[in-house]
Amino acid sequence: MEFFPSPKVFLQIGPFSIAWYAICIMIGGIFGCSVSARELKKNGYSTETIEDLFMGAFICGIIGARLWYCVFYDFNYYFSNPVNLLKIYEGGLAIQGSLVGGALFVGWYCWKHKMNFFRTGDAILPHMLLCQTFGRWGNFMNQEAYGGIVSESFYAGWPSFIAEKMFIDGAYRMPTFFFESVCNLIGWVLIYFVYRKVSKPKRGNLIYAYLMWYGVTRFFIEGLRTDSLMIGSLRMAQLTSLTFIAVGVVGTLGLFRKLFKEKKPVVLFDLDGTLLNTEPAILESYRRLFEKYAPNVEFDREKQLSVIGPPLSKMMKIYFPDQDTDMLVEEYRTINKAIHKDLVFPMKNAKEMLEALKNEGYKLGVVTAKVEDVTRLGLDINEMTHYFDVIIAENHVTKSKPDPEGIFMACKQMGMGHDSLIYVGDSVSDIKAGKNAGAFTIAYMYLEERRQDLLNEKPNRSINDLIEIVELVKEDHSWTHNMM
């Protein structure tokens, strides 16, 4: 094992070597993928999905980069003897081909898994600029991607290691790798920290911003390079850059939105306190348990508010720690079912709101902490079951809210993705679950005592009447928590 056996090699192990070029690309990939993964997690995607997406995009990106280079560098040499295509160790990758190859995979993956391509691209593509920032230093180590001859005085004030490395074939060369590396970093900062936060871009606009920034950057820097891939007398990278710029401009102007119209959002609801006023039945059920198992404990308003929403087993352990939890849950449900018909009824304007949304073609569902039979009992009694395409109850999931498992399950059963999704609830755990799914969250202010706690969770909207949802869904934006 030998470190730094040559200027281009980081590590040599027998016949195998790890080049500085690979190290730089790997570092860039780690930074870019880390930021992208964080954004995708905010969008509600699992680590497994993100890893599959990145691995496939990486492999297809390498294939695209290699084919792009081989096609435009020397088509006859590589394709007359296809074995030469595999000699990647001899060098020859093109970033624009990598972008095309990676984008094709991401497009296919999004189609297969019902992910929105533009939302996914917004979370990934701007961070390619980070990858490219470090990747260009791999070109520096390989003494490639440089410009024309410059005088020695050009490097006055520059770090000596750059000047020394840019002395190639008996002359100093323009460090175009450095120009592009710096421009890529500036572009990433402007897009991610300024444009994204200040302008509130629409879905897809971060993709277009990347294409325009990188397109302009590469067009002008490519004109300074001496090793361009050519198609006839034209520089291929400049032609591709012009295409990037054109797509970016047209996309930013919103002309693609006419071709790729957003689907209506899926609208999911909590049940208790959102669609059905189950509070009287819940409180009466608990009151009977307190009378029987904790007669000396006052079932005051603070306790009443605490039991509305959370899973039964959790509350039983808190208020009846000396009793068998499973037994208490069953006894509660027996009581609750018996009084359902008399004490459970629709929230104000709930049926009118559901009727309007159903007539407009929205897919509707319920995600609740109640078990299925009690959920359906309440909906059946009040003639509301037919409004819903799916009902996800506590016994369907392994993790209760605020975990988003139930929300994702509902979308999957409807054959829909969750990139255009509204979740409506009346409790803090509802809003947290919606946010964890990356959904557009609506807090229904049914209980005044919960108002401030709900507002502290920063839902996308708060409403006092369910009928407000009918007009709210007509707003023109993306139905996700970050509204992108």
C-alpha positions in Angstrom: 0.0 0.0 0.0 1.4 3.4 -1.0 -0.1 6.8 -0.6 0.5 9.5 -3.2 2.6 7.4 -5.6 2.1 10.0 -8.3 0.5 13.4 -8.6 -2.8 11.9 -10.0 -3.0 8.9 -7.6 -4.2 9.0 -4.0 -3.6 5.4 -3.1 -1.9 2.4 -4.8 -2.6 -1.1 -3.6 -0.7 -3.5 -5.8 -2.1 -3.2 -9.3 -5.1 -1.2 -8.1 -5.1 2.5 -7.6 -7.5 5.2 -6.3 -7.2 8.4 -8.2 -7.5 11.9 -6.8 -10.2 12.4 -9.4 -12.3 9.7 -7.8 -11.7 11.2 -4.3 -12.9 14.6 -5.4 -16.0 13.2 -7.1 -16.8 11.1 -4.0 -16.4 14.1 -1.7 -18.7 16.2 -3.9 -21.2 13.3 -4.1 -21.3 13.0 -0.3 -22.0 16.7 0.2 -24.5 16.9 -2.6 -26.3 13.7 -1.7 -26.4 14.6 2.0 -28.2 17.9 1.4 -30.5 16.3 -1.2 -31.4 13.5 1.2 -32.3 16.0 3.9 -34.7 17.7 1.5 -36.3 14.4 0.4 -36.8 13.4 4.0 -38.7 16.7 4.5 -40.8 15.6 1.6 -41.8 12.5 3.5 -39.6 9.9 1.8 -37.9 7.0 3.6 -34.2 6.4 3.8 -34.7 3.2 1.7 -36.4 5.1 -1.1 -33.7 7.8 -1.1 -30.9 5.3 -1.2 -32.5 3.4 -4.1 -33.1 6.6 -5.9 -29.5 7.9 -5.5 -27.9 4.5 -6.3 -29.8 4.2 -9.5 -29.2 7.8 -10.5 -25.5 7.4 -9.8 -25.1 4.3 -11.9 -27.1 5.8 -14.8 -25.2 9.0 -14.4 -21.9 7.2 -14.9 -23.2 5.3 -17.9 -24.5 8.6 -19.4 -21.3 10.4 -18.7 -19.3 7.7 -20.4 -21.5 7.3 -23.4 -21.7 11.1 -23.9 -17.9 11.3 -23.9 -17.4 8.4 -26.2 -20.0 9.5 -28.7 -18.6 13.0 -29.1 -14.9 12.4 -28.5 -14.2 9.6 -31.0 -17.3 7.7 -32.0 -15.5 5.3 -34.4 -12.7 4.4 -31.9 -15.1 3.5 -29.1 -18.0 1.9 -31.0 -15.9 0.0 -33.6 -14.5 -1.9 -30.7 -17.1 -1.7 -27.8 -14.5 -3.1 -25.3 -13.0 0.4 -25.4 -16.3 1.7 -23.9 -15.4 -0.1 -20.7 -11.9 1.4 -20.4 -13.1 4.1 -18.1 -9.8 4.0 -16.2 -8.3 5.7 -19.2 -10.4 8.7 -18.5 -13.4 10.2 -20.4 -16.5 11.3 -18.5 -18.8 14.2 -19.4 -20.9 15.9 -16.7 -23.7 16.8 -19.2 -24.1 13.2 -20.1 -24.2 12.3 -16.5 -27.1 14.8 -16.0 -29.0 13.3 -18.8 -28.5 9.7 -17.6 -29.3 10.5 -14.0 -32.4 12.5 -15.0 -33.7 9.6 -17.1 -33.4 7.2 -14.2 -35.1 9.7 -11.8 -37.9 10.2 -14.3 -38.5 6.4 -14.5 -38.2 6.0 -10.8 -40.7 8.7 -10.1 -43.1 7.3 -12.6 -42.9 3.8 -11.1 -43.2 4.9 -7.5 -45.8 7.7 -8.1 -43.4 10.5 -7.1 -43.7 13.9 -8.6 -40.7 14.4 -10.9 -40.5 18.1 -10.5 -40.7 18.1 -6.7 -38.1 15.4 -6.5 -35.9 17.3 -9.0 -36.2 20.5 -6.9 -34.8 18.5 -3.9 -31.9 17.1 -5.9 -30.7 19.0 -8.9 -29.5 22.3 -7.3 -27.2 20.3 -5.1 -25.5 18.9 -8.2 -23.7 22.2 -8.2 -22.0 21.1 -5.0 -21.0 17.8 -6.6 -19.6 19.8 -9.5 -17.8 22.2 -7.3 -15.6 19.4 -5.9 -15.5 17.4 -9.0 -13.7 20.1 -10.9 -10.8 19.8 -8.5 -10.5 16.2 -9.8 -9.9 17.7 -13.2 -7.3 19.9 -11.6 -5.5 16.8 -10.2 -5.7 15.2 -13.6 -4.4 18.3 -15.3 -7.4 18.5 -17.6 -10.3 20.9 -18.3 -7.9 23.8 -18.7 -7.8 26.8 -21.0 -5.3 28.4 -23.3 -1.8 29.5 -22.6 -1.3 32.4 -20.2 1.8 34.2 -19.0 3.5 33.4 -15.7 2.3 36.8 -14.3 -1.3 35.6 -14.6 -0.7 33.5 -11.5 0.7 36.3 -9.4 -1.0 36.1 -6.1 -2.4 32.7 -6.7 -1.5 29.7 -4.4 1.7 28.2 -5.8 0.3 24.6 -6.0 -2.3 25.8 -8.5 0.2 27.6 -10.7 2.6 24.6 -10.6 -0.2 22.2 -11.5 -1.3 24.4 -14.3 2.2 24.3 -15.9 1.4 21.8 -18.7 3.4 20.9 -21.8 5.9 23.7 -21.1 3.4 26.5 -20.6 1.0 27.9 -18.0 -2.6 27.2 -18.8 -5.8 29.1 -17.8 -7.4 27.4 -14.8 -10.9 27.0 -16.3 -11.6 24.2 -13.8 -11.3 26.8 -11.0 -13.5 29.3 -12.7 -16.3 26.7 -13.0 -15.8 25.4 -9.5 -16.2 28.8 -8.0 -19.2 29.6 -10.3 -20.9 26.3 -9.3 -20.5 27.1 -5.6 -21.8 30.7 -6.0 -24.8 29.3 -8.0 -25.6 26.7 -5.3 -25.6 29.4 -2.6 -27.8 31.8 -4.6 -30.3 29.1 -5.6 -30.5 27.3 -2.3 -30.2 30.1 0.2 -31.5 33.1 -1.7 -33.8 32.2 -4.5 -35.5 29.3 -2.7 -36.1 31.3 0.5 -36.8 34.8 -0.9 -38.9 34.2 -4.1 -41.1 31.3 -2.9 -40.6 29.5 -6.2 -43.2 27.2 -7.7 -42.6 23.5 -8.2 -39.9 22.8 -10.8 -38.4 26.3 -10.5 -35.3 25.1 -8.7 -34.7 22.7 -11.6 -35.0 25.6 -14.1 -32.7 27.8 -12.0 -30.0 25.1 -12.0 -30.3 24.7 -15.8 -30.1 28.4 -16.4 -27.2 29.0 -14.0 -25.1 26.0 -15.1 -26.0 26.6 -18.7 -24.7 30.1 -18.7 -21.7 29.2 -16.6 -20.6 26.3 -18.8 -21.3 28.1 -22.1 -18.8 30.9 -21.4 -16.2 28.8 -19.6 -16.4 26.2 -22.3 -15.4 28.8 -24.8 -12.1 29.2 -22.9 -11.2 25.5 -22.9 -8.9 23.7 -25.3 -10.3 20.2 -24.8 -13.9 20.5 -25.8 -15.9 17.7 -27.2 -17.0 18.7 -30.7 -19.8 18.0 -33.1 -18.4 19.3 -36.4 -17.1 22.7 -35.8 -19.3 23.4 -32.8 -18.6 22.7 -29.1 -21.0 20.1 -27.9 -21.1 21.5 -24.3 -22.0 24.9 -25.6 -24.9 23.5 -27.6 -26.1 21.6 -24.6 -25.8 24.6 -22.4 -28.0 26.6 -24.8 -30.6 23.9 -24.6 -30.4 24.0 -20.8 -30.8 27.8 -20.8 -33.8 27.6 -23.1 -35.5 24.9 -21.0 -34.8 26.9 -17.9 -36.3 30.1 -19.3 -39.4 28.4 -20.7 -39.9 26.5 -17.5 -39.5 29.6 -15.3 -42.1 31.5 -17.4 -44.5 28.7 -16.5 -45.1 27.4 -20.1 -44.5 23.8 -19.1 -47.3 23.9 -16.5 -49.8 23.8 -19.3 -48.3 20.5 -20.4 -47.8 19.0 -16.9 -50.8 20.0 -15.0 -50.9 19.1 -11.3 -53.4 16.5 -10.2 -56.0 17.4 -7.6 -54.6 16.8 -4.2 -55.5 13.8 -2.1 -57.5 15.0 0.9 -57.2 13.0 4.1 -58.9 13.6 7.4 -58.6 12.7 11.1 -61.9 11.5 12.5 -62.5 12.5 16.1 -63.0 16.2 16.4 -62.5 16.7 12.7 -65.3 14.9 10.8 -67.3 13.5 13.7 -68.0 15.2 17.0 -67.1 12.2 19.2 -66.2 14.2 22.2 -69.4 13.5 24.2 -69.0 9.7 23.6 -65.3 9.8 24.4 -65.7 11.7 27.6 -68.7 9.6 28.8 -66.7 6.4 28.1 -63.7 7.7 30.1 -66.0 9.1 32.8 -67.4 5.6 33.5 -63.9 4.2 33.6 -62.8 6.8 36.1 -65.9 6.2 38.3 -65.1 2.4 38.3 -61.3 2.3 38.5 -60.2 5.7 39.9 -63.2 7.0 41.9 -61.1 9.3 43.9 -59.6 11.1 40.9 -61.5 14.0 39.4 -62.0 13.7 35.6 -61.4 17.5 35.1 -61.2 19.5 31.9 -57.5 19.2 31.7 -57.8 15.4 31.7 -60.7 15.6 29.3 -58.7 17.5 26.7 -55.7 15.1 27.1 -57.7 12.0 26.2 -59.2 13.4 23.0 -56.9 12.3 20.1 -54.2 10.1 21.5 -54.3 6.2 21.3 -56.4 4.5 24.0 -53.5 2.3 25.2 -51.3 5.3 25.8 -54.0 7.1 28.0 -54.9 4.0 29.9 -51.3 3.5 31.0 -51.2 7.1 32.1 -54.4 7.3 34.1 -54.8 3.7 35.2 -51.3 2.4 35.6 -52.3 -0.4 38.0 -54.9 -1.9 35.7 -54.6 -4.2 32.7 -54.3 -1.9 29.7 -55.8 -4.4 27.2 -58.7 -5.1 29.4 -59.4 -1.4 29.9 -59.2 -0.7 26.2 -61.8 -3.4 25.4 -64.1 -2.2 28.2 -63.8 1.4 26.9 -64.7 0.2 23.3 -67.7 -1.7 24.6 -69.0 1.3 26.4 -68.2 3.6 23.5 -70.0 1.5 20.9 -73.1 1.3 23.0 -73.5 5.0 23.3 -72.3 5.9 19.7 -75.8 6.2 18.2 -76.8 8.8 20.8 -73.6 10.7 21.3 -71.7 10.8 18.0 -72.7 13.2 15.2 -71.1 15.1 12.3 -69.1 18.2 12.8 -70.7 21.4 11.5 -70.8 21.4 7.7 -68.7 18.2 7.5 -71.2 16.4 5.2 -71.7 19.5 3.1 -67.9 19.9 2.7 -67.4 16.2 1.8 -70.2 16.3 -0.7 -68.7 19.3 -2.5 -65.2 17.8 -2.6 -66.5 14.5 -3.9 -68.5 16.2 -6.6 -65.4 18.0 -7.7 -63.5 14.7 -8.1 -61.2 14.8 -5.1 -60.0 11.5 -3.6 -60.9 11.4 0.1 -59.7 9.3 3.0 -59.7 8.9 6.8 -56.6 8.3 8.9 -57.5 7.9 12.5 -56.3 6.6 15.8 -59.6 4.7 16.3 -59.9 1.0 15.4 -61.7 0.2 12.1 -65.0 -1.2 13.5 -65.6 1.9 15.7 -64.5 4.2 12.9 -67.0 2.7 10.4 -69.7 2.5 13.1 -69.5 6.3 13.5 -69.4 7.0 9.8 -72.2 4.5 9.0 -74.5 5.9 11.7 -74.1 9.4 10.2 -74.3 8.1 6.6 -70.8 9.4 5.7 -68.9 6.2 4.8 -69.6 6.5 1.0 -67.6 9.7 0.8 -64.2 8.0 1.4 -62.0 6.0 -0.9 -60.0 4.6 1.9 -60.1 4.3 5.7 -56.9 3.7 7.7 -57.5 2.9 11.4 -55.3 2.2 14.3 -55.3 -1.6 13.8 -54.0 -1.1 10.3 -50.7 0.5 11.3 -47.7 -0.4 13.5 -47.0 3.2 14.4 -49.5 5.7 15.6 -49.6 9.4 14.8 -47.5 11.6 14.7 -45.8 8.9 12.6 -47.0 9.3 9.0 -47.3 5.6 8.4 -51.1 5.7 8.2 -51.0 8.7 5.8 -48.6 6.9 3.4 -50.7 3.7 3.6 -53.8 5.7 2.6 -52.1 7.2 -0.4 -50.7 3.8 -1.5 -54.1 2.1 -1.2 -55.6 4.8 -3.4 -52.8 4.3 -6.0 -51.6 7.9 -5.4 -48.3 9.5 -4.4 -48.1 11.9 -1.5 -46.5 14.8 -3.4 -49.9 16.5 -3.6 -51.6 15.9 -0.3 -53.7 17.7 2.3 -54.1 16.4 5.8 -56.8 17.9 8.0 -56.9 17.4 11.8 -57.8 19.1 15.1 -54.9 18.0 17.3 -51.1 18.6 17.6 -50.4 15.0 16.7 -52.5 15.4 13.5 -50.5 18.4 12.4 -47.2 16.7 13.2 -48.2 13.6 11.3 -49.1 15.7 8.2 -45.8 17.6 8.4 -43.9 14.3 8.8 -45.5 13.2 5.6 -44.6 16.5 3.9 -48.3 17.2 3.4 -50.1 20.5 3.3 -51.6 20.7 6.8 -54.9 22.3 7.8 -55.7 22.8 11.5 -59.4 22.7 12.4 -59.9 24.9 15.4 -62.7 22.9 16.9 -61.6 23.4 20.5 -60.6 26.9 21.6 -58.4 25.4 24.3 -56.2 23.8 21.6 -55.9 26.8 19.3 -52.6 28.1 20.5 -51.0 24.7 20.6 -52.1 24.1 17.1 -50.8 27.4 15.9 -47.5 26.7 17.5 -47.1 23.7 15.2 -47.3 26.1 12.2 -49.9 24.4 10.0 -50.2 25.7 6.5 -53.7 26.9 7.3 -56.1 27.1 10.2 -59.8 27.1 9.8 -62.8 27.6 12.1 -65.4 25.9 9.8 -64.9 22.8 7.6 -66.8 24.4 4.7 -63.7 26.7 4.2 -61.9 23.8 2.7 -64.1 23.9 -0.4 -62.7 27.2 -1.4 -59.2 26.6 0.0 -58.5 23.7 -2.4 -59.0 26.1 -5.3 -55.8 27.9 -4.4 -53.0 27.8 -7.0 -49.9 26.3 -5.4 -48.4 22.9 -4.6 -50.1 20.9 -1.9 -47.1 20.1 0.3 -46.0 21.5 3.6 -43.3 23.7 2.0 -45.7 24.5 -0.8 -43.2 23.5 -3.5 
